[in-house]
Amino acid sequence: MSNILQSNYRCALGARQETLELLKVSQTKQSKRVIMGIEGEVEIPYCSFTNSQELSYEEILEEIKEVVTPLLNSLTDTQKRSCCVVVGTSVIDLKIIESIESSNYAYKRQPYSSQKRSIDSYAKDISDSFGLHGFTLTINTACTSSANALLEASNLIDEGIFEYVVVIGLEIFSNTLSSGFNAMQLLSSDHIKPFDKQREGVVLGEAIVATLLAKEPSKWSLLGGFSNCNGVNITSVSPEGEEYAEVMQEALKKADLTAEDITLLKAHATGTFSNDIAEINAIERVFNKDIVFTAIKPYLGHTIGACGLLEMAVLIDCIDAGFVPKTLNHKDPIIEDLQPLKEPMLCSEGTFMLNYFGFGGNNTSFIIQKGEL
Amino acid sequence: MKLYLHAISSYRSDKEDIVLKKELKSRYKVDIRRKDDFIFAGLLGALRLKEQTDISKESALYLTSGYGNINILAKMNKYIVEDKESIKLFDFINMLGNTTSFYVAQELGIKAKSIFQISDNFTYFNTLISIYASLRQTNKEVVCGVIDLASENDEVLQRVAAVEQNTPLVSSVVFSQLSLEEKGALCKLEFDTKFYTYEEIKEVISKSSQKLYLSQRCKELEGEKSSFYIETDASYLINKAIQEQEDYLYVECYEQRYKLLKITA
């Protein structure tokens, strides 16, 4: 069993403490970004923490370093040498874009030089900068990227392959990615409205989050999780939610728990038509109607590749502060007697299931627990 | 760490004169609409593997690549940056890393975990380590797909591959079925998390009875090397070991750090 030693993050609500303060009073922050729409540039609501339209590779790397520094500075040099890096992200590979532009467009041409680069370069540069072991991986499974990164990292800890793993969730504004969501008609014009009949889509967001996993004792543990793939449709699942229910039930089995053991469910809750109907039906299948659940995306935006880790880290901070945030923007339920939290709930311990479902049929659910240290 | 390989399939662009799209359509009756060459490469590897072995729906799927789908990034970049146009829906979907794993899982009937992952260096080695950790937890089979597709403009890939200009590139696809079960295996793969120094690797090589095969990046070492650059060359060597019934010691190098893969056929 892997333990969650500590996390750090930056998201639309700010750094950790600022985020917690705003969540306590059920506040969110949204700004606007300009993207390429079907008929030219359009403005979309966006949950951002950076000011520039698009950051460079080097700027993103500096932001990641700031987030991981408190975690990695807690390790001795010997511990760092047994620490690897696993990233979950769906960001565009900016180093390959640089190479494309330099090779394909005469006016952007740079003298030939070659350095090994890939989407995993952030992980490699972090590993080198902090003197870590050198093993790095970057997982891209869309919205489940960093949830899967956490589970893969947990396998490495559980098998004693590494003593520590720093798991990083990364999502930074990208015109290309946002335009893709726009082309799929998945973007809301105002807010994420989870499990609400008036829901109209997601508000995208950016975040950098890091979590340190190890076997050493901690009050928070990752009890188990499961990941599956739905091979039927690349962008949606059945409205009945069988695939989502299956991944939740398998996660319970992996953690050796039953549905009755779950204190609270953090739903994926994108506010899109098909995801929410499938997820609410899956919740009903697994828990009947006997479950407390909430959604975090209305506060932070849908941070795609980062959401798996970010929403876990934020939930942990909230529980440690003694509460669970209410679900913002939920008024008109899909199922009358199965509604997410309408008011913040006092909660300082328990067992928590977290759901993540994504494009490409990837579904992941895992369970964390706060116990005695 | 040890893994046992039970089935393998491959494709190399320098060894077979086929058009991926046509091959999939004519031979395997695959619906080729809305897909691109990177997905075609993955599907070809997967379907060739399926011809050789039964694949359980409970198998996990791990796909890896040195770079991912470069050509779709170039296409998207042209839409947004150069042409100032909105991107096409299915180009966007094809750009997502796990789109290829979706189509592969669909063809193989896999319903369990499906992961698309890349390491900046030693990507095949690191994927084997992930697979080993996963198998130790579940004891089910894994399908490992390795896809390296040369970019339409060679220079794009050459610039991010740490190679000299005009280094010849080829596309390579290798799919294999891996487990912890020795019985019935075609070969054994041994690897670890250790990085070797030049002196250490020289000593390992000098004591090894296995045939040596070197990555193109091992410039300071003498031995048989591929004449082409392929990031995931190690995966292709497994074919050779099985065909020749020869044990191999594969050495990869990056930034003066070496890694070893022992292939026992």
Interface residues (C-beta under 8 A of the other chain):
Chain A: M36 G37 I38 E39 G40 S90 I92 D93 K95 I96 I97 S99 I100 E101 S102 S103 N104 Y105 Y112 S113 S114 Q115 K116 R117 S118 I119 D120 S121 A123 K124 H133 G134 F135 T136 L137 T138 I139 N140 T141 A142 N148 E152 N155 L156 D158 E159 I161 F162 N175 T176 S179 G180 N182 A183 M184 F226 S227 N228 C229 N230 G231 V232 I234 T235 G358 F359 G360 G361 N362
Chain B: M1 L61 G66 Y67 G68 I70 L73 A74 M76 N77 K78 Y79 I80 V81 E82 K84 E85 S86 I87 K88 L89 F92 I93 M95 L96 G97 N98 T99 S101 F102 Y103 A105 Q106 G109 I110 K111 A112 K113 S114 I115 F116 Q117 I118 S119 D120 N121 T123 N126 T127 I129 S130 Y132 A133 S134 R136 Q137 N153 E155 V156 L157 Q158 R159 V160 A161 A162 V163 E164 Q165 T193 F195 Y254 R257
